[in-house]
């Protein structure tokens, strides 16, 4: 597997996780679930830190941007579903 594919997949996976956590966090806050809100805030902040660190040390390339952007879309869809499973309808 080429380095561009690996970088795309890494950025995609990170964004899927990040946006899923954001969706879970939105529902947790809206439903006043303090524990889920705090946990999802911590996980999102940690992921964001590593994304910023990784992007700062790499060249800006199309495949990284595409993985980052598409991962966000997929993460929102997954996060909406997961938030209904974890926090209820």
N, CA, C and O atoms as a printed pandas DataFrame, in Angstrom:
     atom_number atom_name residue_name chain_id  residue_number  x_coord  y_coord  z_coord
0              1         N          UNK        A               1    0.846   -1.178    0.000
1              2        CA          UNK        A               1    0.000    0.000    0.000
2              3         C          UNK        A               1    0.886    1.233    0.000
3              4         O          UNK        A               1    1.823    1.332    0.792
4              5         N          UNK        A               2    0.593    2.159   -0.875
5              6        CA          UNK        A               2    1.407    3.359   -1.000
6              7         C          UNK        A               2    1.222    4.319    0.162
7              8         O          UNK        A               2    0.238    4.255    0.899
8              9         N          UNK        A               3    2.187    5.202    0.306
9             10        CA          UNK        A               3    2.160    6.161    1.407
10            11         C          UNK        A               3    0.961    7.110    1.308
11            12         O          UNK        A               3    0.404    7.507    2.331
12            13         N          UNK        A               4    0.560    7.476    0.085
13            14        CA          UNK        A               4   -0.590    8.368   -0.075
14            15         C          UNK        A               4   -1.872    7.702    0.395
15            16         O          UNK        A               4   -2.718    8.344    1.017
16            17         N          UNK        A               5   -2.018    6.418    0.100
17            18        CA          UNK        A               5   -3.207    5.680    0.536
18            19         C          UNK        A               5   -3.216    5.572    2.060
19            20         O          UNK        A               5   -4.258    5.757    2.690
20            21         N          UNK        A               6   -2.067    5.276    2.648
21            22        CA          UNK        A               6   -1.981    5.184    4.112
22            23         C          UNK        A               6   -2.303    6.515    4.768
23            24         O          UNK        A               6   -3.017    6.549    5.770
24            25         N          UNK        A               7   -1.794    7.608    4.225
25            26        CA          UNK        A               7   -2.082    8.933    4.784
26            27         C          UNK        A               7   -3.555    9.279    4.627
27            28         O          UNK        A               7   -4.163    9.837    5.540
28            29         N          UNK        A               8   -4.134    8.951    3.471
29            30        CA          UNK        A               8   -5.566    9.173    3.264
30            31         C          UNK        A               8   -6.373    8.408    4.301
31            32         O          UNK        A               8   -7.259    8.971    4.943
32            33         N          UNK        A               9   -6.068    7.119    4.465
33            34        CA          UNK        A               9   -6.817    6.279    5.401
34            35         C          UNK        A               9   -6.642    6.736    6.848
35            36         O          UNK        A               9   -7.591    6.688    7.631
36            37         N          UNK        A              10   -5.452    7.171    7.203
37            38        CA          UNK        A              10   -5.217    7.667    8.556
38            39         C          UNK        A              10   -6.058    8.909    8.829
39            40         O          UNK        A              10   -6.734    8.991    9.855
40            41         N          UNK        A              11   -6.018    9.875    7.912
41            42        CA          UNK        A              11   -6.803   11.092    8.088
42            43         C          UNK        A              11   -8.301   10.781    8.090
43            44         O          UNK        A              11   -9.060   11.373    8.858
44            45         N          UNK        A              12   -8.721    9.858    7.238
45            46        CA          UNK        A              12  -10.124    9.450    7.173
46            47         C          UNK        A              12  -10.556    8.844    8.506
47            48         O          UNK        A              12  -11.595    9.218    9.050
48            49         N          UNK        A              13   -9.769    7.917    9.030
49            50        CA          UNK        A              13  -10.111    7.244   10.289
50            51         C          UNK        A              13  -10.154    8.222   11.462
51            52         O          UNK        A              13  -11.048    8.150   12.304
52            53         N          UNK        A              14   -9.196    9.125   11.511
53            54        CA          UNK        A              14   -9.169   10.111   12.589
54            55         C          UNK        A              14  -10.415   10.988   12.533
55            56         O          UNK        A              14  -11.014   11.275   13.569
56            57         N          UNK        A              15  -10.807   11.412   11.351
57            58        CA          UNK        A              15  -11.977   12.265   11.212
58            59         C          UNK        A              15  -13.271   11.509   11.487
59            60         O          UNK        A              15  -14.202   12.073   12.063
60            61         N          UNK        A              16  -13.345   10.262   11.093
61            62        CA          UNK        A              16  -14.527    9.457   11.427
62            63         C          UNK        A              16  -14.682    9.412   12.941
63            64         O          UNK        A              16  -15.771    9.644   13.466
64            65         N          UNK        A              17  -13.606    9.118   13.632
65            66        CA          UNK        A              17  -13.658    9.069   15.095
66            67         C          UNK        A              17  -14.016   10.436   15.676
67            68         O          UNK        A              17  -14.869   10.529   16.559
68            69         N          UNK        A              18  -13.376   11.489   15.191
69            70        CA          UNK        A              18  -13.620   12.834   15.723
70            71         C          UNK        A              18  -15.062   13.277   15.531
71            72         O          UNK        A              18  -15.698   13.740   16.479
72            73         N          UNK        A              19  -15.580   13.143   14.333
73            74        CA          UNK        A              19  -16.944   13.599   14.069
74            75         C          UNK        A              19  -17.977   12.714   14.757
75            76         O          UNK        A              19  -19.043   13.196   15.141
76            77         N          UNK        A              20  -17.680   11.447   14.917
77            78        CA          UNK        A              20  -18.575   10.584   15.691
78            79         C          UNK        A              20  -18.636   11.056   17.134
79            80         O          UNK        A              20  -19.713   11.118   17.728
80            81         N          UNK        A              21  -17.488   11.385   17.694
81            82        CA          UNK        A              21  -17.430   11.880   19.068
82            83         C          UNK        A              21  -18.178   13.210   19.189
83            84         O          UNK        A              21  -18.882   13.435   20.174
84            85         N          UNK        A              22  -18.032   14.081   18.205
85            86        CA          UNK        A              22  -18.737   15.365   18.237
86            87         C          UNK        A              22  -20.254   15.144   18.271
87            88         O          UNK        A              22  -20.954   15.784   19.054
88            89         N          UNK        A              23  -20.757   14.251   17.435
89            90        CA          UNK        A              23  -22.202   13.989   17.413
90            91         C          UNK        A              23  -22.682   13.415   18.738
91            92         O          UNK        A              23  -23.735   13.806   19.241
92            93         N          UNK        A              24  -21.925   12.503   19.298
93            94        CA          UNK        A              24  -22.273   11.943   20.605
94            95         C          UNK        A              24  -22.260   13.057   21.653
95            96         O          UNK        A              24  -23.131   13.109   22.522
96            97         N          UNK        A              25  -21.267   13.950   21.568
97            98        CA          UNK        A              25  -21.171   15.061   22.509
98            99         C          UNK        A              25  -22.377   15.988   22.402
99           100         O          UNK        A              25  -22.930   16.390   23.425
100          101         N          UNK        A              26  -22.791   16.333   21.197
101          102        CA          UNK        A              26  -23.959   17.201   21.012
102          103         C          UNK        A              26  -25.188   16.617   21.720
103          104         O          UNK        A              26  -25.901   17.323   22.434
104          105         N          UNK        A              27  -25.415   15.344   21.514
105          106        CA          UNK        A              27  -26.581   14.710   22.143
106          107         C          UNK        A              27  -26.417   14.634   23.643
107          108         O          UNK        A              27  -27.379   14.832   24.385
108          109         N          UNK        A              28  -25.215   14.350   24.096
109          110        CA          UNK        A              28  -24.978   14.266   25.547
110          111         C          UNK        A              28  -25.254   15.611   26.213
111          112         O          UNK        A              28  -25.878   15.669   27.272
112          113         N          UNK        A              29  -24.787   16.689   25.591
113          114        CA          UNK        A              29  -25.028   18.031   26.134
114          115         C          UNK        A              29  -26.523   18.346   26.098
115          116         O          UNK        A              29  -27.079   18.831   27.083
116          117         N          UNK        A              30  -27.169   18.073   24.976
117          118        CA          UNK        A              30  -28.593   18.375   24.834
118          119         C          UNK        A              30  -29.440   17.605   25.844
119          120         O          UNK        A              30  -30.474   18.096   26.297
120          121         N          UNK        A              31  -29.000   16.404   26.195
121          122        CA          UNK        A              31  -29.761   15.571   27.126
122          123         C          UNK        A              31  -29.214   15.664   28.555
123          124         O          UNK        A              31  -29.657   14.926   29.436
124          125         N          UNK        A              32  -28.262   16.559   28.787
125          126        CA          UNK        A              32  -27.666   16.790   30.118
126          127         C          UNK        A              32  -27.029   15.541   30.718
127          128         O          UNK        A              32  -27.159   15.277   31.913
128          129         N          UNK        A              33  -26.335   14.775   29.866
129          130        CA          UNK        A              33  -25.557   13.622   30.340
130          131         C          UNK        A              33  -24.144   14.118   30.650
131          132         O          UNK        A              33  -23.292   14.169   29.763
132          133         N          UNK        A              34  -23.903   14.477   31.891
133          134        CA          UNK        A              34  -22.628   15.078   32.271
134          135         C          UNK        A              34  -21.436   14.151   32.033
135          136         O          UNK        A              34  -20.402   14.590   31.528
136          137         N          UNK        A              35  -21.568   12.903   32.383
137          138        CA          UNK        A              35  -20.448   11.957   32.230
138          139         C          UNK        A              35  -20.098   11.761   30.761
139          140         O          UNK        A              35  -18.928   11.835   30.386
140          141         N          UNK        A              36  -21.122   11.507   29.917
141          142        CA          UNK        A              36  -20.869   11.321   28.482
142          143         C          UNK        A              36  -20.324   12.591   27.844
143          144         O          UNK        A              36  -19.479   12.536   26.951
144          145         N          UNK        A              37  -20.814   13.732   28.307
145          146        CA          UNK        A              37  -20.324   15.006   27.778
146          147         C          UNK        A              37  -18.845   15.199   28.106
147          148         O          UNK        A              37  -18.051   15.543   27.230
148          149         N          UNK        A              38  -18.482   14.979   29.350
149          150        CA          UNK        A              38  -17.085   15.147   29.766
150          151         C          UNK        A              38  -16.176   14.139   29.067
151          152         O          UNK        A              38  -15.088   14.493   28.613
152          153         N          UNK        A              39  -16.616   12.900   28.982
153          154        CA          UNK        A              39  -15.806   11.866   28.326
154          155         C          UNK        A              39  -15.616   12.176   26.846
155          156         O          UNK        A              39  -14.503   12.068   26.332
156          157         N          UNK        A              40  -16.679   12.555   26.161
157          158        CA          UNK        A              40  -16.561   12.847   24.734
158          159         C          UNK        A              40  -15.742   14.118   24.492
159          160         O          UNK        A              40  -15.015   14.192   23.501
160          161         N          UNK        A              41  -15.842   15.114   25.369
161          162        CA          UNK        A              41  -14.994   16.309   25.268
162          163         C          UNK        A              41  -13.519   15.938   25.361
163          164         O          UNK        A              41  -12.699   16.414   24.577
164          165         N          UNK        A              42  -13.193   15.090   26.324
165          166        CA          UNK        A              42  -11.803   14.684   26.530
166          167         C          UNK        A              42  -11.261   13.922   25.320
167          168         O          UNK        A              42  -10.147   14.182   24.865
168          169         N          UNK        A              43  -12.040   12.995   24.810
169          170        CA          UNK        A              43  -11.601   12.197   23.651
170          171         C          UNK        A              43  -11.434   13.093   22.425
171          172         O          UNK        A              43  -10.444   12.980   21.701
172          173         N          UNK        A              44  -12.406   13.987   22.191
173          174        CA          UNK        A              44  -12.305   14.875   21.036
174          175         C          UNK        A              44  -11.094   15.796   21.141
175          176         O          UNK        A              44  -10.373   15.978   20.161
176          177         N          UNK        A              45  -10.863   16.374   22.307
177          178        CA          UNK        A              45   -9.709   17.264   22.492
178          179         C          UNK        A              45   -8.398   16.510   22.273
179          180         O          UNK        A              45   -7.465   17.052   21.680
180          181         N          UNK        A              46   -8.322   15.283   22.740
181          182        CA          UNK        A              46   -7.111   14.474   22.552
182          183         C          UNK        A              46   -6.878   14.173   21.070
183          184         O          UNK        A              46   -5.758   14.307   20.578
184          185         N          UNK        A              47   -7.929   13.768   20.365
185          186        CA          UNK        A              47   -7.795   13.505   18.928
186          187         C          UNK        A              47   -7.389   14.768   18.181
187          188         O          UNK        A              47   -6.541   14.720   17.290
188          189         N          UNK        A              48   -7.989   15.892   18.540
189          190        CA          UNK        A              48   -7.669   17.159   17.879
190          191         C          UNK        A              48   -6.206   17.532   18.066
191          192         O          UNK        A              48   -5.560   18.018   17.137
192          193         N          UNK        A              49   -5.692   17.309   19.249
193          194        CA          UNK        A              49   -4.294   17.600   19.534
194          195         C          UNK        A              49   -3.379   16.814   18.591
195          196         O          UNK        A              49   -2.442   17.371   18.020
196          197         N          UNK        A              50   -3.655   15.522   18.433
197          198        CA          UNK        A              50   -2.804   14.693   17.579
198          199         C          UNK        A              50   -2.967   15.025   16.100
199          200         O          UNK        A              50   -2.007   14.919   15.337
200          201         N          UNK        A              51   -4.168   15.425   15.686
201          202        CA          UNK        A              51   -4.380   15.848   14.294
202          203         C          UNK        A              51   -3.577   17.104   14.006
203          204         O          UNK        A              51   -2.881   17.183   12.994
204          205         N          UNK        A              52   -3.672   18.090   14.897
205          206        CA          UNK        A              52   -2.916   19.339   14.711
206          207         C          UNK        A              52   -1.423   19.056   14.645
207          208         O          UNK        A              52   -0.714   19.595   13.796
208          209         N          UNK        A              53   -0.962   18.214   15.540
209          210        CA          UNK        A              53    0.465   17.860   15.569
210          211         C          UNK        A              53    0.887   17.180   14.263
211          212         O          UNK        A              53    1.945   17.482   13.711
212          213         N          UNK        A              54    0.059   16.272   13.781
213          214        CA          UNK        A              54    0.387   15.536   12.541
214          215         C          UNK        A              54    0.371   16.470   11.330
215          216         O          UNK        A              54    1.282   16.428   10.504
216          217         N          UNK        A              55   -0.644   17.300   11.224
217          218        CA          UNK        A              55   -0.751   18.202   10.078
218          219         C          UNK        A              55    0.389   19.217   10.078
219          220         O          UNK        A              55    0.897   19.580    9.018
220          221         N          UNK        A              56    0.784   19.668   11.241
221          222        CA          UNK        A              56    1.858   20.661   11.338
222          223         C          UNK        A              56    3.191   20.107   10.839
223          224         O          UNK        A              56    4.061   20.868   10.416
224          225         N          UNK        A              57    3.351   18.789   10.888
225          226        CA          UNK        A              57    4.612   18.174   10.480
226          227         C          UNK        A              57    4.544   17.497    9.119
227          228         O          UNK        A              57    5.408   16.687    8.783
228          229         N          UNK        A              58    3.517   17.826    8.331
229          230        CA          UNK        A              58    3.412   17.189    7.011
230          231         C          UNK        A              58    3.175   18.248    5.938
231          232         O          UNK        A              58    2.835   19.396    6.226
232          233         N          UNK        A              59    3.365   17.828    4.715
233          234        CA          UNK        A              59    3.061   18.692    3.588
234          235         C          UNK        A              59    1.554   18.704    3.374
235          236         O          UNK        A              59    0.883   17.695    3.590
236          237         N          UNK        A              60    1.035   19.822    2.957
237          238        CA          UNK        A              60   -0.383   19.887    2.623
238          239         C          UNK        A              60   -0.584   19.237    1.268
239          240         O          UNK        A              60   -0.081   19.721    0.253
240          241         N          UNK        A              61   -1.320   18.143    1.258
241          242        CA          UNK        A              61   -1.534   17.425    0.011
242          243         C          UNK        A              61   -3.005   17.117   -0.189
243          244         O          UNK        A              61   -3.782   17.068    0.765
244          245         N          UNK        A              62   -3.368   16.916   -1.420
245          246        CA          UNK        A              62   -4.755   16.656   -1.790
246          247         C          UNK        A              62   -5.299   15.402   -1.107
247          248         O          UNK        A              62   -6.415   15.419   -0.589
248          249         N          UNK        A              63   -4.532   14.323   -1.100
249          250        CA          UNK        A              63   -5.038   13.063   -0.543
250          251         C          UNK        A              63   -5.272   13.158    0.961
251          252         O          UNK        A              63   -6.194   12.524    1.475
252          253         N          UNK        A              64   -4.461   13.934    1.678
253          254        CA          UNK        A              64   -4.693   14.121    3.112
254          255         C          UNK        A              64   -5.961   14.943    3.337
255          256         O          UNK        A              64   -6.782   14.614    4.194
256          257         N          UNK        A              65   -6.112   16.018    2.555
257          258        CA          UNK        A              65   -7.316   16.837    2.673
258          259         C          UNK        A              65   -8.563   16.014    2.372
259          260         O          UNK        A              65   -9.558   16.111    3.090
260          261         N          UNK        A              66   -8.515   15.200    1.309
261          262        CA          UNK        A              66   -9.677   14.409    0.920
262          263         C          UNK        A              66  -10.047   13.405    2.011
263          264         O          UNK        A              66  -11.225   13.245    2.332
264          265         N          UNK        A              67   -9.062   12.739    2.575
265          266        CA          UNK        A              67   -9.329   11.817    3.684
266          267         C          UNK        A              67   -9.919   12.533    4.881
267          268         O          UNK        A              67  -10.833   12.023    5.528
268          269         N          UNK        A              68   -9.401   13.713    5.175
269          270        CA          UNK        A              68   -9.866   14.536    6.287
270          271         C          UNK        A              68  -11.322   14.955    6.070
271          272         O          UNK        A              68  -12.145   14.835    6.977
272          273         N          UNK        A              69  -11.639   15.447    4.871
273          274        CA          UNK        A              69  -12.988   15.928    4.568
274          275         C          UNK        A              69  -14.001   14.789    4.507
275          276         O          UNK        A              69  -15.074   14.888    5.103
276          277         N          UNK        A              70  -13.680   13.712    3.799
277          278        CA          UNK        A              70  -14.610   12.586    3.691
278          279         C          UNK        A              70  -14.792   11.867    5.018
279          280         O          UNK        A              70  -15.873   11.356    5.308
280          281         N          UNK        A              71  -13.745   11.827    5.817
281          282        CA          UNK        A              71  -13.846   11.235    7.152
282          283         C          UNK        A              71  -14.815   11.997    8.027
283          284         O          UNK        A              71  -15.521   11.401    8.840
284          285         N          UNK        A              72  -14.858   13.320    7.869
285          286        CA          UNK        A              72  -15.811   14.124    8.615
286          287         C          UNK        A              72  -17.247   13.793    8.258
287          288         O          UNK        A              72  -18.104   13.690    9.136
288          289         N          UNK        A              73  -17.507   13.627    6.972
289          290        CA          UNK        A              73  -18.856   13.277    6.511
290          291         C          UNK        A              73  -19.260   11.905    7.058
291          292         O          UNK        A              73  -20.340   11.750    7.627
292          293         N          UNK        A              74  -18.390   10.922    6.880
293          294        CA          UNK        A              74  -18.687    9.569    7.358
294          295         C          UNK        A              74  -18.820    9.544    8.885
295          296         O          UNK        A              74  -19.655    8.821    9.429
296          297         N          UNK        A              75  -18.001   10.328    9.561
297          298        CA          UNK        A              75  -18.054   10.376   11.021
298          299         C          UNK        A              75  -19.351   10.954   11.538
299          300         O          UNK        A              75  -19.875   10.479   12.546
300          301         N          UNK        A              76  -19.885   11.970   10.873
301          302        CA          UNK        A              76  -21.169   12.541   11.294
302          303         C          UNK        A              76  -22.295   11.520   11.166
303          304         O          UNK        A              76  -23.128   11.380   12.062
304          305         N          UNK        A              77  -22.307   10.820   10.057
305          306        CA          UNK        A              77  -23.344    9.798    9.842
306          307         C          UNK        A              77  -23.226    8.700   10.895
307          308         O          UNK        A              77  -24.225    8.302   11.494
308          309         N          UNK        A              78  -22.021    8.214   11.119
309          310        CA          UNK        A              78  -21.793    7.182   12.132
310          311         C          UNK        A              78  -22.114    7.710   13.529
311          312         O          UNK        A              78  -22.716    7.004   14.338
312          313         N          UNK        A              79  -21.717    8.934   13.808
313          314        CA          UNK        A              79  -21.957    9.521   15.122
314          315         C          UNK        A              79  -23.426    9.682   15.441
315          316         O          UNK        A              79  -23.845    9.448   16.575
316          317         N          UNK        A              80  -24.217   10.078   14.455
317          318        CA          UNK        A              80  -25.664   10.193   14.677
318          319         C          UNK        A              80  -26.234    8.838   15.061
319          320         O          UNK        A              80  -27.020    8.728   16.002
320          321         N          UNK        A              81  -25.836    7.813   14.329
321          322        CA          UNK        A              81  -26.317    6.465   14.640
322          323         C          UNK        A              81  -25.859    6.022   16.033
323          324         O          UNK        A              81  -26.665    5.556   16.838
324          325         N          UNK        A              82  -24.558    6.172   16.309
325          326        CA          UNK        A              82  -24.031    5.729   17.600
326          327         C          UNK        A              82  -24.655    6.484   18.770
327          328         O          UNK        A              82  -24.905    5.907   19.828
328          329         N          UNK        A              83  -24.904    7.773   18.572
329          330        CA          UNK        A              83  -25.484    8.551   19.660
330          331         C          UNK        A              83  -26.891    8.061   20.004
331          332         O          UNK        A              83  -27.298    8.112   21.165
332          333         N          UNK        A              84  -27.636    7.586   19.002
333          334        CA          UNK        A              84  -28.960    7.048   19.300
334          335         C          UNK        A              84  -28.861    5.715   20.031
335          336         O          UNK        A              84  -29.710    5.396   20.864
336          337         N          UNK        A              85  -27.829    4.938   19.723
337          338        CA          UNK        A              85  -27.641    3.652   20.405
338          339         C          UNK        A              85  -27.175    3.883   21.846
339          340         O          UNK        A              85  -27.682    3.247   22.770
340          341         N          UNK        A              86  -26.221    4.784   22.037
341          342        CA          UNK        A              86  -25.639    5.015   23.360
342          343         C          UNK        A              86  -26.586    5.811   24.263
343          344         O          UNK        A              86  -26.785    5.455   25.424
344          345         N          UNK        A              87  -27.162    6.880   23.732
345          346        CA          UNK        A              87  -27.943    7.805   24.559
346          347         C          UNK        A              87  -29.449    7.667   24.379
347          348         O          UNK        A              87  -30.220    8.314   25.089
348          349         N          UNK        A              88  -29.866    6.848   23.457
349          350        CA          UNK        A              88  -31.300    6.658   23.222
350          351         C          UNK        A              88  -31.867    7.667   22.252
351          352         O          UNK        A              88  -31.206    8.634   21.875
352          353         N          UNK        A              89  -33.090    7.429   21.857
353          354        CA          UNK        A              89  -33.750    8.306   20.873
354          355         C          UNK        A              89  -34.237    9.555   21.501
355          356         O          UNK        A              89  -34.815   10.403   20.821
